[in-house]
């Protein structure tokens, strides 16, 4: 199991996000997952959030480290 891999499952699609390429924090109490650019690896010519921004504000089921979290709000900034 990979604690740095987050799999977001939407109604008709699935997205894998790797912490390290982006900063990814899951807050169970708030039922939110925050995804932001990792300034240590981001470059001015490469936007790691480009493909993820369209999921901002949507709810997903999130799998991480062998656990499934239901109805998590995706916040991309």
PDB file of N, CA, C and O in Angstrom:
ATOM      1  N   UNK A   1       0.836  -1.182   0.000  1.00  0.00           N
ATOM      2  CA  UNK A   1       0.000   0.000   0.000  1.00  0.00           C
ATOM      3  C   UNK A   1       0.877   1.239   0.000  1.00  0.00           C
ATOM      4  O   UNK A   1       1.916   1.285   0.659  1.00  0.00           O
ATOM      5  N   UNK A   2       0.452   2.220  -0.733  1.00  0.00           N
ATOM      6  CA  UNK A   2       1.251   3.426  -0.913  1.00  0.00           C
ATOM      7  C   UNK A   2       0.541   4.610  -0.270  1.00  0.00           C
ATOM      8  O   UNK A   2      -0.490   5.060  -0.770  1.00  0.00           O
ATOM      9  N   UNK A   3       1.080   5.117   0.831  1.00  0.00           N
ATOM     10  CA  UNK A   3       0.435   6.231   1.518  1.00  0.00           C
ATOM     11  C   UNK A   3       0.560   7.542   0.751  1.00  0.00           C
ATOM     12  O   UNK A   3      -0.121   8.512   1.086  1.00  0.00           O
ATOM     13  N   UNK A   4       1.417   7.595  -0.273  1.00  0.00           N
ATOM     14  CA  UNK A   4       1.576   8.805  -1.083  1.00  0.00           C
ATOM     15  C   UNK A   4       0.670   8.824  -2.304  1.00  0.00           C
ATOM     16  O   UNK A   4       0.645   9.813  -3.036  1.00  0.00           O
ATOM     17  N   UNK A   5      -0.077   7.744  -2.537  1.00  0.00           N
ATOM     18  CA  UNK A   5      -0.960   7.673  -3.695  1.00  0.00           C
ATOM     19  C   UNK A   5      -2.410   7.839  -3.241  1.00  0.00           C
ATOM     20  O   UNK A   5      -2.879   7.144  -2.339  1.00  0.00           O
ATOM     21  N   UNK A   6      -3.098   8.762  -3.879  1.00  0.00           N
ATOM     22  CA  UNK A   6      -4.506   8.998  -3.615  1.00  0.00           C
ATOM     23  C   UNK A   6      -5.266   8.707  -4.907  1.00  0.00           C
ATOM     24  O   UNK A   6      -4.943   9.264  -5.956  1.00  0.00           O
ATOM     25  N   UNK A   7      -6.268   7.841  -4.837  1.00  0.00           N
ATOM     26  CA  UNK A   7      -7.081   7.540  -6.008  1.00  0.00           C
ATOM     27  C   UNK A   7      -8.450   8.145  -5.769  1.00  0.00           C
ATOM     28  O   UNK A   7      -9.163   7.762  -4.841  1.00  0.00           O
ATOM     29  N   UNK A   8      -8.809   9.104  -6.626  1.00  0.00           N
ATOM     30  CA  UNK A   8     -10.092   9.778  -6.518  1.00  0.00           C
ATOM     31  C   UNK A   8     -11.044   9.142  -7.515  1.00  0.00           C
ATOM     32  O   UNK A   8     -10.775   9.127  -8.716  1.00  0.00           O
ATOM     33  N   UNK A   9     -12.157   8.617  -7.018  1.00  0.00           N
ATOM     34  CA  UNK A   9     -13.139   7.971  -7.875  1.00  0.00           C
ATOM     35  C   UNK A   9     -14.366   8.860  -7.985  1.00  0.00           C
ATOM     36  O   UNK A   9     -15.049   9.135  -6.998  1.00  0.00           O
ATOM     37  N   UNK A  10     -14.629   9.302  -9.207  1.00  0.00           N
ATOM     38  CA  UNK A  10     -15.812  10.091  -9.491  1.00  0.00           C
ATOM     39  C   UNK A  10     -16.836   9.162 -10.139  1.00  0.00           C
ATOM     40  O   UNK A  10     -16.570   7.970 -10.287  1.00  0.00           O
ATOM     41  N   UNK A  11     -17.995   9.681 -10.527  1.00  0.00           N
ATOM     42  CA  UNK A  11     -19.044   8.843 -11.102  1.00  0.00           C
ATOM     43  C   UNK A  11     -18.551   8.035 -12.293  1.00  0.00           C
ATOM     44  O   UNK A  11     -18.753   6.821 -12.339  1.00  0.00           O
ATOM     45  N   UNK A  12     -17.912   8.682 -13.252  1.00  0.00           N
ATOM     46  CA  UNK A  12     -17.527   8.001 -14.489  1.00  0.00           C
ATOM     47  C   UNK A  12     -16.029   7.980 -14.743  1.00  0.00           C
ATOM     48  O   UNK A  12     -15.592   7.538 -15.805  1.00  0.00           O
ATOM     49  N   UNK A  13     -15.244   8.444 -13.799  1.00  0.00           N
ATOM     50  CA  UNK A  13     -13.800   8.500 -14.037  1.00  0.00           C
ATOM     51  C   UNK A  13     -13.022   8.328 -12.745  1.00  0.00           C
ATOM     52  O   UNK A  13     -13.564   8.427 -11.644  1.00  0.00           O
ATOM     53  N   UNK A  14     -11.735   8.066 -12.916  1.00  0.00           N
ATOM     54  CA  UNK A  14     -10.846   7.847 -11.786  1.00  0.00           C
ATOM     55  C   UNK A  14      -9.569   8.641 -12.027  1.00  0.00           C
ATOM     56  O   UNK A  14      -9.085   8.730 -13.155  1.00  0.00           O
ATOM     57  N   UNK A  15      -9.036   9.210 -10.969  1.00  0.00           N
ATOM     58  CA  UNK A  15      -7.829  10.016 -11.063  1.00  0.00           C
ATOM     59  C   UNK A  15      -6.859   9.583  -9.971  1.00  0.00           C
ATOM     60  O   UNK A  15      -7.229   9.512  -8.799  1.00  0.00           O
ATOM     61  N   UNK A  16      -5.614   9.294 -10.356  1.00  0.00           N
ATOM     62  CA  UNK A  16      -4.578   8.967  -9.380  1.00  0.00           C
ATOM     63  C   UNK A  16      -3.712  10.199  -9.161  1.00  0.00           C
ATOM     64  O   UNK A  16      -3.245  10.823 -10.115  1.00  0.00           O
ATOM     65  N   UNK A  17      -3.504  10.542  -7.895  1.00  0.00           N
ATOM     66  CA  UNK A  17      -2.707  11.703  -7.529  1.00  0.00           C
ATOM     67  C   UNK A  17      -1.601  11.207  -6.600  1.00  0.00           C
ATOM     68  O   UNK A  17      -1.857  10.453  -5.662  1.00  0.00           O
ATOM     69  N   UNK A  18      -0.377  11.635  -6.872  1.00  0.00           N
ATOM     70  CA  UNK A  18       0.763  11.223  -6.067  1.00  0.00           C
ATOM     71  C   UNK A  18       1.296  12.402  -5.272  1.00  0.00           C
ATOM     72  O   UNK A  18       1.714  13.409  -5.842  1.00  0.00           O
ATOM     73  N   UNK A  19       1.279  12.271  -3.959  1.00  0.00           N
ATOM     74  CA  UNK A  19       1.865  13.303  -3.101  1.00  0.00           C
ATOM     75  C   UNK A  19       3.359  13.313  -3.376  1.00  0.00           C
ATOM     76  O   UNK A  19       3.987  12.258  -3.461  1.00  0.00           O
ATOM     77  N   UNK A  20       3.907  14.463  -3.509  1.00  0.00           N
ATOM     78  CA  UNK A  20       5.304  14.622  -3.899  1.00  0.00           C
ATOM     79  C   UNK A  20       5.343  15.403  -5.193  1.00  0.00           C
ATOM     80  O   UNK A  20       6.094  16.370  -5.322  1.00  0.00           O
ATOM     81  N   UNK A  21       4.529  14.981  -6.160  1.00  0.00           N
ATOM     82  CA  UNK A  21       4.366  15.755  -7.390  1.00  0.00           C
ATOM     83  C   UNK A  21       3.494  16.967  -7.072  1.00  0.00           C
ATOM     84  O   UNK A  21       3.751  18.077  -7.540  1.00  0.00           O
ATOM     85  N   UNK A  22       2.465  16.733  -6.274  1.00  0.00           N
ATOM     86  CA  UNK A  22       1.625  17.810  -5.746  1.00  0.00           C
ATOM     87  C   UNK A  22       1.519  17.596  -4.240  1.00  0.00           C
ATOM     88  O   UNK A  22       1.783  16.500  -3.745  1.00  0.00           O
ATOM     89  N   UNK A  23       1.137  18.627  -3.524  1.00  0.00           N
ATOM     90  CA  UNK A  23       0.852  18.476  -2.102  1.00  0.00           C
ATOM     91  C   UNK A  23      -0.592  18.017  -1.977  1.00  0.00           C
ATOM     92  O   UNK A  23      -1.495  18.610  -2.568  1.00  0.00           O
ATOM     93  N   UNK A  24      -0.801  16.976  -1.218  1.00  0.00           N
ATOM     94  CA  UNK A  24      -2.128  16.380  -1.113  1.00  0.00           C
ATOM     95  C   UNK A  24      -2.385  16.061   0.355  1.00  0.00           C
ATOM     96  O   UNK A  24      -1.641  15.295   0.968  1.00  0.00           O
ATOM     97  N   UNK A  25      -3.437  16.649   0.917  1.00  0.00           N
ATOM     98  CA  UNK A  25      -3.758  16.424   2.317  1.00  0.00           C
ATOM     99  C   UNK A  25      -5.232  16.070   2.443  1.00  0.00           C
ATOM    100  O   UNK A  25      -6.098  16.791   1.947  1.00  0.00           O
ATOM    101  N   UNK A  26      -5.505  14.969   3.104  1.00  0.00           N
ATOM    102  CA  UNK A  26      -6.869  14.494   3.314  1.00  0.00           C
ATOM    103  C   UNK A  26      -7.276  14.770   4.755  1.00  0.00           C
ATOM    104  O   UNK A  26      -6.587  14.371   5.693  1.00  0.00           O
ATOM    105  N   UNK A  27      -8.395  15.454   4.920  1.00  0.00           N
ATOM    106  CA  UNK A  27      -8.917  15.752   6.253  1.00  0.00           C
ATOM    107  C   UNK A  27     -10.254  15.044   6.408  1.00  0.00           C
ATOM    108  O   UNK A  27     -11.267  15.483   5.863  1.00  0.00           O
ATOM    109  N   UNK A  28     -10.251  13.943   7.159  1.00  0.00           N
ATOM    110  CA  UNK A  28     -11.457  13.149   7.338  1.00  0.00           C
ATOM    111  C   UNK A  28     -12.561  13.933   8.027  1.00  0.00           C
ATOM    112  O   UNK A  28     -13.716  13.865   7.606  1.00  0.00           O
ATOM    113  N   UNK A  29     -12.232  14.673   9.072  1.00  0.00           N
ATOM    114  CA  UNK A  29     -13.232  15.416   9.837  1.00  0.00           C
ATOM    115  C   UNK A  29     -13.965  16.442   8.991  1.00  0.00           C
ATOM    116  O   UNK A  29     -15.169  16.640   9.148  1.00  0.00           O
ATOM    117  N   UNK A  30     -13.239  17.089   8.100  1.00  0.00           N
ATOM    118  CA  UNK A  30     -13.832  18.100   7.220  1.00  0.00           C
ATOM    119  C   UNK A  30     -14.431  17.476   5.971  1.00  0.00           C
ATOM    120  O   UNK A  30     -15.183  18.124   5.244  1.00  0.00           O
ATOM    121  N   UNK A  31     -14.089  16.192   5.721  1.00  0.00           N
ATOM    122  CA  UNK A  31     -14.498  15.489   4.493  1.00  0.00           C
ATOM    123  C   UNK A  31     -14.006  16.246   3.260  1.00  0.00           C
ATOM    124  O   UNK A  31     -14.746  16.449   2.297  1.00  0.00           O
ATOM    125  N   UNK A  32     -12.724  16.663   3.316  1.00  0.00           N
ATOM    126  CA  UNK A  32     -12.118  17.402   2.206  1.00  0.00           C
ATOM    127  C   UNK A  32     -10.727  16.859   1.913  1.00  0.00           C
ATOM    128  O   UNK A  32     -10.031  16.373   2.804  1.00  0.00           O
ATOM    129  N   UNK A  33     -10.340  16.951   0.650  1.00  0.00           N
ATOM    130  CA  UNK A  33      -8.964  16.668   0.262  1.00  0.00           C
ATOM    131  C   UNK A  33      -8.439  17.926  -0.429  1.00  0.00           C
ATOM    132  O   UNK A  33      -9.049  18.425  -1.375  1.00  0.00           O
ATOM    133  N   UNK A  34      -7.326  18.424   0.044  1.00  0.00           N
ATOM    134  CA  UNK A  34      -6.716  19.633  -0.508  1.00  0.00           C
ATOM    135  C   UNK A  34      -5.546  19.233  -1.408  1.00  0.00           C
ATOM    136  O   UNK A  34      -4.658  18.489  -0.994  1.00  0.00           O
ATOM    137  N   UNK A  35      -5.559  19.729  -2.626  1.00  0.00           N
ATOM    138  CA  UNK A  35      -4.489  19.447  -3.585  1.00  0.00           C
ATOM    139  C   UNK A  35      -3.915  20.777  -4.044  1.00  0.00           C
ATOM    140  O   UNK A  35      -4.648  21.645  -4.518  1.00  0.00           O
ATOM    141  N   UNK A  36      -2.601  20.938  -3.903  1.00  0.00           N
ATOM    142  CA  UNK A  36      -1.951  22.183  -4.338  1.00  0.00           C
ATOM    143  C   UNK A  36      -0.600  21.849  -4.955  1.00  0.00           C
ATOM    144  O   UNK A  36      -0.076  20.750  -4.775  1.00  0.00           O
ATOM    145  N   UNK A  37      -0.050  22.806  -5.678  1.00  0.00           N
ATOM    146  CA  UNK A  37       1.244  22.600  -6.331  1.00  0.00           C
ATOM    147  C   UNK A  37       2.339  22.489  -5.278  1.00  0.00           C
ATOM    148  O   UNK A  37       2.348  23.227  -4.294  1.00  0.00           O
ATOM    149  N   UNK A  38       3.243  21.575  -5.495  1.00  0.00           N
ATOM    150  CA  UNK A  38       4.396  21.416  -4.605  1.00  0.00           C
ATOM    151  C   UNK A  38       5.483  22.341  -5.127  1.00  0.00           C
ATOM    152  O   UNK A  38       6.060  22.086  -6.184  1.00  0.00           O
ATOM    153  N   UNK A  39       5.765  23.405  -4.399  1.00  0.00           N
ATOM    154  CA  UNK A  39       6.715  24.420  -4.865  1.00  0.00           C
ATOM    155  C   UNK A  39       8.129  23.864  -5.016  1.00  0.00           C
ATOM    156  O   UNK A  39       8.942  24.442  -5.738  1.00  0.00           O
ATOM    157  N   UNK A  40       8.434  22.759  -4.352  1.00  0.00           N
ATOM    158  CA  UNK A  40       9.777  22.187  -4.440  1.00  0.00           C
ATOM    159  C   UNK A  40      10.033  21.509  -5.792  1.00  0.00           C
ATOM    160  O   UNK A  40      11.176  21.423  -6.240  1.00  0.00           O
ATOM    161  N   UNK A  41       8.970  21.031  -6.436  1.00  0.00           N
ATOM    162  CA  UNK A  41       9.154  20.326  -7.710  1.00  0.00           C
ATOM    163  C   UNK A  41       8.517  21.044  -8.898  1.00  0.00           C
ATOM    164  O   UNK A  41       8.769  20.678 -10.046  1.00  0.00           O
ATOM    165  N   UNK A  42       7.702  22.054  -8.638  1.00  0.00           N
ATOM    166  CA  UNK A  42       7.031  22.772  -9.728  1.00  0.00           C
ATOM    167  C   UNK A  42       8.017  23.661 -10.473  1.00  0.00           C
ATOM    168  O   UNK A  42       8.948  24.211  -9.884  1.00  0.00           O
ATOM    169  N   UNK A  43       7.797  23.788 -11.767  1.00  0.00           N
ATOM    170  CA  UNK A  43       8.600  24.690 -12.578  1.00  0.00           C
ATOM    171  C   UNK A  43       7.663  25.686 -13.238  1.00  0.00           C
ATOM    172  O   UNK A  43       6.467  25.414 -13.349  1.00  0.00           O
ATOM    173  N   UNK A  44       8.162  26.821 -13.675  1.00  0.00           N
ATOM    174  CA  UNK A  44       7.286  27.815 -14.309  1.00  0.00           C
ATOM    175  C   UNK A  44       6.668  27.303 -15.616  1.00  0.00           C
ATOM    176  O   UNK A  44       5.661  27.841 -16.076  1.00  0.00           O
ATOM    177  N   UNK A  45       7.263  26.276 -16.211  1.00  0.00           N
ATOM    178  CA  UNK A  45       6.788  25.785 -17.506  1.00  0.00           C
ATOM    179  C   UNK A  45       5.876  24.573 -17.390  1.00  0.00           C
ATOM    180  O   UNK A  45       5.284  24.145 -18.380  1.00  0.00           O
ATOM    181  N   UNK A  46       5.759  24.022 -16.200  1.00  0.00           N
ATOM    182  CA  UNK A  46       4.968  22.818 -16.004  1.00  0.00           C
ATOM    183  C   UNK A  46       3.974  23.047 -14.877  1.00  0.00           C
ATOM    184  O   UNK A  46       4.380  23.285 -13.739  1.00  0.00           O
ATOM    185  N   UNK A  47       2.688  22.980 -15.167  1.00  0.00           N
ATOM    186  CA  UNK A  47       1.655  23.162 -14.156  1.00  0.00           C
ATOM    187  C   UNK A  47       1.134  21.784 -13.752  1.00  0.00           C
ATOM    188  O   UNK A  47       0.336  21.195 -14.482  1.00  0.00           O
ATOM    189  N   UNK A  48       1.566  21.259 -12.610  1.00  0.00           N
ATOM    190  CA  UNK A  48       1.131  19.918 -12.203  1.00  0.00           C
ATOM    191  C   UNK A  48      -0.356  19.840 -11.892  1.00  0.00           C
ATOM    192  O   UNK A  48      -0.918  18.748 -11.815  1.00  0.00           O
ATOM    193  N   UNK A  49      -0.996  20.995 -11.714  1.00  0.00           N
ATOM    194  CA  UNK A  49      -2.428  21.009 -11.412  1.00  0.00           C
ATOM    195  C   UNK A  49      -3.301  21.147 -12.655  1.00  0.00           C
ATOM    196  O   UNK A  49      -4.527  21.129 -12.551  1.00  0.00           O
ATOM    197  N   UNK A  50      -2.690  21.284 -13.821  1.00  0.00           N
ATOM    198  CA  UNK A  50      -3.447  21.538 -15.046  1.00  0.00           C
ATOM    199  C   UNK A  50      -4.557  20.518 -15.278  1.00  0.00           C
ATOM    200  O   UNK A  50      -5.679  20.890 -15.621  1.00  0.00           O
ATOM    201  N   UNK A  51      -4.254  19.248 -15.095  1.00  0.00           N
ATOM    202  CA  UNK A  51      -5.246  18.196 -15.346  1.00  0.00           C
ATOM    203  C   UNK A  51      -6.159  17.957 -14.148  1.00  0.00           C
ATOM    204  O   UNK A  51      -7.163  17.254 -14.264  1.00  0.00           O
ATOM    205  N   UNK A  52      -5.822  18.529 -13.010  1.00  0.00           N
ATOM    206  CA  UNK A  52      -6.575  18.284 -11.784  1.00  0.00           C
ATOM    207  C   UNK A  52      -7.588  19.394 -11.508  1.00  0.00           C
ATOM    208  O   UNK A  52      -8.593  19.152 -10.839  1.00  0.00           O
ATOM    209  N   UNK A  53      -7.343  20.603 -12.009  1.00  0.00           N
ATOM    210  CA  UNK A  53      -8.181  21.763 -11.698  1.00  0.00           C
ATOM    211  C   UNK A  53      -9.651  21.555 -12.038  1.00  0.00           C
ATOM    212  O   UNK A  53     -10.521  22.121 -11.376  1.00  0.00           O
ATOM    213  N   UNK A  54      -9.941  20.755 -13.056  1.00  0.00           N
ATOM    214  CA  UNK A  54     -11.339  20.558 -13.455  1.00  0.00           C
ATOM    215  C   UNK A  54     -12.139  19.784 -12.402  1.00  0.00           C
ATOM    216  O   UNK A  54     -13.368  19.751 -12.469  1.00  0.00           O
ATOM    217  N   UNK A  55     -11.465  19.168 -11.439  1.00  0.00           N
ATOM    218  CA  UNK A  55     -12.148  18.407 -10.390  1.00  0.00           C
ATOM    219  C   UNK A  55     -12.448  19.240  -9.150  1.00  0.00           C
ATOM    220  O   UNK A  55     -13.096  18.756  -8.222  1.00  0.00           O
ATOM    221  N   UNK A  56     -11.981  20.489  -9.126  1.00  0.00           N
ATOM    222  CA  UNK A  56     -12.199  21.366  -7.980  1.00  0.00           C
ATOM    223  C   UNK A  56     -13.696  21.527  -7.705  1.00  0.00           C
ATOM    224  O   UNK A  56     -14.475  21.837  -8.606  1.00  0.00           O
ATOM    225  N   UNK A  57     -14.079  21.315  -6.460  1.00  0.00           N
ATOM    226  CA  UNK A  57     -15.474  21.497  -6.063  1.00  0.00           C
ATOM    227  C   UNK A  57     -16.340  20.258  -6.241  1.00  0.00           C
ATOM    228  O   UNK A  57     -17.516  20.273  -5.877  1.00  0.00           O
ATOM    229  N   UNK A  58     -15.788  19.199  -6.785  1.00  0.00           N
ATOM    230  CA  UNK A  58     -16.553  17.958  -6.970  1.00  0.00           C
ATOM    231  C   UNK A  58     -16.315  17.021  -5.791  1.00  0.00           C
ATOM    232  O   UNK A  58     -15.316  17.138  -5.082  1.00  0.00           O
ATOM    233  N   UNK A  59     -17.234  16.102  -5.593  1.00  0.00           N
ATOM    234  CA  UNK A  59     -17.080  15.098  -4.541  1.00  0.00           C
ATOM    235  C   UNK A  59     -16.615  13.794  -5.150  1.00  0.00           C
ATOM    236  O   UNK A  59     -17.003  13.433  -6.261  1.00  0.00           O
ATOM    237  N   UNK A  60     -15.769  13.089  -4.398  1.00  0.00           N
ATOM    238  CA  UNK A  60     -15.207  11.825  -4.866  1.00  0.00           C
ATOM    239  C   UNK A  60     -15.076  10.869  -3.695  1.00  0.00           C
ATOM    240  O   UNK A  60     -15.053  11.276  -2.534  1.00  0.00           O
ATOM    241  N   UNK A  61     -14.992   9.598  -4.024  1.00  0.00           N
ATOM    242  CA  UNK A  61     -14.576   8.608  -3.049  1.00  0.00           C
ATOM    243  C   UNK A  61     -13.065   8.520  -3.184  1.00  0.00           C
ATOM    244  O   UNK A  61     -12.550   8.421  -4.298  1.00  0.00           O
ATOM    245  N   UNK A  62     -12.352   8.555  -2.077  1.00  0.00           N
ATOM    246  CA  UNK A  62     -10.893   8.598  -2.102  1.00  0.00           C
ATOM    247  C   UNK A  62     -10.329   7.333  -1.457  1.00  0.00           C
ATOM    248  O   UNK A  62     -10.674   6.978  -0.330  1.00  0.00           O
ATOM    249  N   UNK A  63      -9.450   6.665  -2.208  1.00  0.00           N
ATOM    250  CA  UNK A  63      -8.734   5.512  -1.667  1.00  0.00           C
ATOM    251  C   UNK A  63      -7.296   5.939  -1.378  1.00  0.00           C
ATOM    252  O   UNK A  63      -6.631   6.552  -2.213  1.00  0.00           O
ATOM    253  N   UNK A  64      -6.834   5.598  -0.170  1.00  0.00           N
ATOM    254  CA  UNK A  64      -5.469   5.922   0.228  1.00  0.00           C
ATOM    255  C   UNK A  64      -5.006   4.929   1.274  1.00  0.00           C
ATOM    256  O   UNK A  64      -5.675   4.718   2.286  1.00  0.00           O
ATOM    257  N   UNK A  65      -3.859   4.320   1.025  1.00  0.00           N
ATOM    258  CA  UNK A  65      -3.212   3.437   1.993  1.00  0.00           C
ATOM    259  C   UNK A  65      -4.143   2.315   2.473  1.00  0.00           C
ATOM    260  O   UNK A  65      -4.110   1.936   3.643  1.00  0.00           O
ATOM    261  N   UNK A  66      -4.968   1.789   1.568  1.00  0.00           N
ATOM    262  CA  UNK A  66      -5.851   0.680   1.886  1.00  0.00           C
ATOM    263  C   UNK A  66      -7.198   1.067   2.476  1.00  0.00           C
ATOM    264  O   UNK A  66      -8.006   0.194   2.792  1.00  0.00           O
ATOM    265  N   UNK A  67      -7.449   2.349   2.626  1.00  0.00           N
ATOM    266  CA  UNK A  67      -8.712   2.817   3.193  1.00  0.00           C
ATOM    267  C   UNK A  67      -9.539   3.522   2.131  1.00  0.00           C
ATOM    268  O   UNK A  67      -8.992   4.087   1.183  1.00  0.00           O
ATOM    269  N   UNK A  68     -10.853   3.490   2.288  1.00  0.00           N
ATOM    270  CA  UNK A  68     -11.769   4.174   1.385  1.00  0.00           C
ATOM    271  C   UNK A  68     -12.520   5.233   2.172  1.00  0.00           C
ATOM    272  O   UNK A  68     -13.128   4.944   3.203  1.00  0.00           O
ATOM    273  N   UNK A  69     -12.472   6.456   1.679  1.00  0.00           N
ATOM    274  CA  UNK A  69     -13.172   7.579   2.294  1.00  0.00           C
ATOM    275  C   UNK A  69     -14.252   8.032   1.319  1.00  0.00           C
ATOM    276  O   UNK A  69     -13.953   8.332   0.163  1.00  0.00           O
ATOM    277  N   UNK A  70     -15.501   8.085   1.770  1.00  0.00           N
ATOM    278  CA  UNK A  70     -16.640   8.389   0.911  1.00  0.00           C
ATOM    279  C   UNK A  70     -16.996   9.867   0.931  1.00  0.00           C
ATOM    280  O   UNK A  70     -16.833  10.547   1.944  1.00  0.00           O
ATOM    281  N   UNK A  71     -17.489  10.358  -0.211  1.00  0.00           N
ATOM    282  CA  UNK A  71     -18.033  11.718  -0.336  1.00  0.00           C
ATOM    283  C   UNK A  71     -17.079  12.801   0.157  1.00  0.00           C
ATOM    284  O   UNK A  71     -17.439  13.612   1.009  1.00  0.00           O
ATOM    285  N   UNK A  72     -15.876  12.809  -0.377  1.00  0.00           N
ATOM    286  CA  UNK A  72     -14.858  13.790   0.006  1.00  0.00           C
ATOM    287  C   UNK A  72     -14.859  14.937  -1.017  1.00  0.00           C
ATOM    288  O   UNK A  72     -14.810  14.694  -2.222  1.00  0.00           O
ATOM    289  N   UNK A  73     -14.914  16.159  -0.542  1.00  0.00           N
ATOM    290  CA  UNK A  73     -14.881  17.325  -1.414  1.00  0.00           C
ATOM    291  C   UNK A  73     -13.451  17.589  -1.867  1.00  0.00           C
ATOM    292  O   UNK A  73     -12.534  17.638  -1.047  1.00  0.00           O
ATOM    293  N   UNK A  74     -13.262  17.758  -3.161  1.00  0.00           N
ATOM    294  CA  UNK A  74     -11.942  18.017  -3.727  1.00  0.00           C
ATOM    295  C   UNK A  74     -11.729  19.535  -3.815  1.00  0.00           C
ATOM    296  O   UNK A  74     -12.527  20.245  -4.427  1.00  0.00           O
ATOM    297  N   UNK A  75     -10.651  20.019  -3.201  1.00  0.00           N
ATOM    298  CA  UNK A  75     -10.311  21.445  -3.223  1.00  0.00           C
ATOM    299  C   UNK A  75      -8.932  21.565  -3.868  1.00  0.00           C
ATOM    300  O   UNK A  75      -7.933  21.105  -3.314  1.00  0.00           O
ATOM    301  N   UNK A  76      -8.891  22.187  -5.046  1.00  0.00           N
ATOM    302  CA  UNK A  76      -7.635  22.378  -5.779  1.00  0.00           C
ATOM    303  C   UNK A  76      -7.285  23.862  -5.742  1.00  0.00           C
ATOM    304  O   UNK A  76      -8.085  24.710  -6.139  1.00  0.00           O
ATOM    305  N   UNK A  77      -6.073  24.168  -5.259  1.00  0.00           N
ATOM    306  CA  UNK A  77      -5.659  25.583  -5.244  1.00  0.00           C
ATOM    307  C   UNK A  77      -4.180  25.713  -5.511  1.00  0.00           C
ATOM    308  O   UNK A  77      -3.653  26.826  -5.537  1.00  0.00           O
TER     309      UNK A  77
END
